Every structure is written in structure tokens, then in C-alpha cells.
Amino acid sequence: MPCRSGATPLSRRNKKRGRTRVGRVRWKGWLFAAPWVIGMSVFTLYPFCASVYYSFTDFSVIRQPIWIGAENYSEMAGDVRFWQVLKNTLTYAALSIPSGLLLSLSLALLMHSVRRGQWLYSVVFYLPMLVPPTAAAILWLWIFNADFGLLNAALQPFYDSANSFRMWMDPTLAARIGGDANLLWHPPAWFASETWALPALVVMAMWTTGQTAFIFLAKLRDVPQELYEAAEIDGASAWQKIRHVTLPSISPIIFFNLIMAIIGAFQIFAEPFLMSGGEGGPDFATTFMPQYIWDNAFRSLRMGYACAMSWILFLVIMVLTLLAFRMARRHVYYAGRN
């Protein structure tokens, strides 16, 4: 007998069973997602929110935090070491980001143009990504060693030739060098030099550009071949095809890698920490923001001050990221979008 609402008892029973089944599926979904949600909340969301409060406190981890207002930020404004470390971080980012993107794009273009033996290039370029940071630090300490390092051994013949040319141009130089060997040009001392320690880390960062190169390579394979054929018909050179076809077509991936490079450059910690013995030397030349934050939090037990610096670092990354997004409006091309 039909109900007044027009639905039979059987249809209402089926709807109820359907709602029960959907609710059971949702419950199972939340159950499977619970480990990730709990981990994200406990280890990421809570520390993120708690650091805002701690940045306004005097907190040493071993005792209760004491509210001090904006004193941590006021102290930071007059902290000479903080500004030096921030300058080191900005300099490292300014050197490593463009050079890393340029090198990885060059490697991707090389792999894309090679028809035979591409697997060998892939293995060689990606292999450094599999080396743990500790092993990589030991390897590069040997490469940059001032006395018996591989890099200085390769550079020494060029310096010897330059010194010979100097002595040929100035015959009196040989007599003066006999009493003072410092007049000779020598390869840099790298990590023992305040001038060369930071550039050495930039060079070391280039070693792990293989992963970014593979991201570029994946996008290069999606560039329509018809565009290259049209460019060849118009008489475009190889550089013109790269500039007017390749770069616009892969600009979204360039933008993505730029954002990831900005975030990664401002979060570098393991390599300079390990290669300087945890001291960030010489004379704080390789001390970057993450290590300075770590030093204040766990060596000096000034967690409140470290949280304040963490938020300054977060704001720097956010501002640079927003600038990158603003520039992307004019320079990033998305196919199918006006």
C-alpha cells in the first residue's frame, strides 16, 4: 500500500540502507586517513601554531614560557649576527637558485637531444640524489681540501702557468718569490677561507640538480613537435627555437622548480652544518638561518628567540614566493588559457 508521501516502505528501506552504506564508507575513509591526520596535526600543525605564541615568550624548553611581548623581535633588530646570517642566506639563494635552474635545464636539454645512451646520462645525473648528505659532505670535503683536494689538484696547473707568465712579464718577481712564497698565486683554500666557503657550498649544491633536470625532461617531451617544425620553416636557429618555443612551452615547470628552489635554498641545513663541523665557519661565513635558529633553540636553549627568527624566515620565503607568483602572470604561459 503506497504511503502518503508517494514512497513505498521498500524504497524508504533502500534509501536508509544506502545512507548507512555511505556512512560506513566515510567512516572507513576517515579511519585510513587518521594516521596522516594525527601525524600532520601533532608534528606540523601544532608546532606551527605554538611557535607563534613562543615567539612572544622567553622559553628555554626546560621551564615554563614567560610572556615578554615583542622583545624577541626587538632584540633581533639589533642582533648583528642575525643580520650577517640573513645576508649569508640571501647571498646563497641568489647564487644557487639561478645557477641550479640553468644547469638543470641544460642537462635536461642535453638528455632530450641525445638519441642513444640516454639511460646512461639518466643514471649519472640522478645518482648524486641517492647519496646520503653525510657521505656527500665527506666526499666534498675531500674535493675542496686545500692541500690534497681533487679540485685544487686540477686547478694547480693553471695557477702554475699563470705564475710562470707573471715571472716572464716581471723578471724581478722570481727573486722576490724566493724569499716570500706567498707572492705566488695558489688555488683557494675553500672552506678555510671566508671568501670562498660560501661559493663552495653553491658549487656543491649544483651536484644534486639531477632531480630538477628530470622534471624539466618530462615536460620537454610534451612540447608539440609541430612548433619546432614551424620554427624551422621560418628559418629559426637552434637558440631561437629554445627561446621562442621551448622556454615558453615549459614555463610552468620553470615556475614550479623556481618555487621549490626558493623554499629549498632558505632551508639548507645539513650540508653547511656537516662540512663546517657544526660551527658554520670560518667566522660564520657558512652559517645560514636554519642553523642559526637551531643553535639558539638547542645550544643556547632560547626557543622563544628561535621561534621569532623562524617566523622572520617564513615571511622572507613567503614574500619571495608571492613575488614569483606576481611575475608568473606575465612570463608563464599555460596552453589553452587566454
Buried (B, 14 or more C-beta within 10 A) or exposed (E): EEEEEEEEEEEEEEEEEEEEEEEEEEEEEEEEEEEEEEEEEEEEEEEEEEBEEBBBBBBBEEEEBEEBEEBBBEBBEEBEEBEBBBEBBBBBBEBBBEBBBEBBBEBBBBBBEEEEEBEEBBEEBBEBBEBEBEEBBBBBBEBBBBEEBEBBEEBEEEBEEEBEEBBEEEEEBBEEBEEEEEEBEBBBBBBBBEEBBBBBBBBBBBBBBBBBBBBBBEBBEEBEEEBBEEBEEEEBEEEEBBEBBBBBBBBBBBBBBBBBBBEBBBEBBBBBBBBBEEBBBBEBBBBBBBBBBBBBBEEEBBBBBBBBBBBBBEEBBEEBBEEBEEEBEEEBBEEEEE
